[in-house]
């Protein structure tokens, strides 16, 4: 009897410990958590801020002052031309500053029709995701990818033409591969990456 | 007892003594700034050799390279140059495959020190065709580039890795068909006093020798007063105490720190260049005997401080623009200056035979006048880092050459090594095709 109780106790303790270890290791059915927020929720939240700021700058600063009021130019060479930075440059400058801060996520603005060829999709996730968000308006694309030995949660969101300034610039630029963008059309995508390990 | 037995065995004794002497010498060398040459793994590159005895400027105690050693001195110039390949462009994980091939996030990937046998111009220690690693398909985007060798990208006057301010396509497109010499060639006028009056909204009373405020007990040569009286310092109301009283204490001998009180940008520039970089690293001042460029033998002991070029009390700016330079520099380019068209223009201005700011001195090109704008006020300041626009020399195009010359002429002239040697006495024999290519593309 004594032997049976001892065996039972040992089994219960072992099973309990195993369960505890599993829970602590996060070996449950859910995706890895980051401080209680899933990578997808974090990426969506970050993108909401990025998209809003980008839209405000494009509509209320660039489009209003350049297209409507015609009081200042927006230029790729904004320092030399004493002009406003283009909305895409504004976005990228912010992305580079975030990158310097090592803030725990990275974002970029890419397109299947880039003016600067360095901003064309490069990784498999970028190629698939940019095509997906262009073909499926309103949908985002989520995946995981390994880059440089690090696993990332990668989210791709459509970047649409929100003001005439967007389409005019891209349609008229000598290096643009497309000259038929229309208002509201998907012109590229915002890629947000969150390291998982 | 042990020592006695060792002494009995003479080879042990000599061996230990020799080890102690060598060890002592090495330790002493490591602790002083003058004898560290023994630890140098190879000749240091131009510029850096001046501070090679200050190992800690670049190295960690265990002789690794400090992560921020390069940027500590060069970050600001890269920022001003709108660095085309900054570190932040490569930290995006989508560039991980590129970083694995060529880690452009680290300066030492391309610039390794103490390796003279593999160091190219600009301190590049990679094979010159490094651009192909990321731009291998450039021929598809730019058919005109299809058959060009990648070793020519950054060595033929068309592109630079960091500074392309005068070479980017849209800038070139704004300067097609400019004349060799512009219609109104002129340098920006210096305006520091005017700007100070605007900022401080006051006009200081000009001073004379009678106003001097040196301590009464101080005896000095009165010619110093006469010299001071004729300077802009006296004119702008800067009295003796203004410079000689530092932290409330009168000092006869002054360092660059005193000048920095008013001339912050100028002193910072001086300390960043080869004239002042030793002072910036708390080493003895540079003197021409340490230079790798040819220097006048009788100038070898001259120490380089602010007053080496701007003699104390007189602060003769005209002396500083040519004579000060030629009192030390003895290379072909410097010696050819007095035979050059630039010198003729400078002489005419000095002799009042031409308008102000038409002359071209040594300082015009090597200590260029830069226009900085703040609060809507344009301020012309002299860049006192005389190396700031030298490497690559295309850095000089916008800040110097284009005040008087067309862009095409400027690019060609700076690519012509013979013309540089004879101090631009003639017409460029080189022709860089970048403007032609841009013109062709824009026509399409």
Interface residues (C-beta under 8 A of the other chain):
Chain A: X76 X77 X79 X80 X95 X96 X97 X99 X100 X106 X108 X117 X122 X123 X126 X147 X148 X149 X150 X152 X174 X191 X193 X195
Chain B: X82 X86 X88 X89 X91 X92 X93 X94 X96 X97 X99 X100 X141 X168 X170 X171 X441 X442
